[in-house]
Amino acid sequence: MEIIFMFIAAFIVFLLAIIAISRSAISRAREPAKQTEERINQLEQRVKELEAKK
């Protein structure tokens, strides 16, 4: 009976680890996209400022 509880506990920990790893991977995939978008917006603003100076 104790062995069954240990397997159940191990399975739950395994599932939690899989969920944590997948969330981490998703957040790492989204973060560079946000940084790239912010950088593009900054560059667009800079181009507009330079064109306005002409």
Summary of the structure (lengths in Angstrom):
residues: 54
radius of gyration: 23.7
end to end distance: 80.9
largest distance: 80.9
contacts: 101
relative contact order: 0.06
helix: 96%
strand: 0%
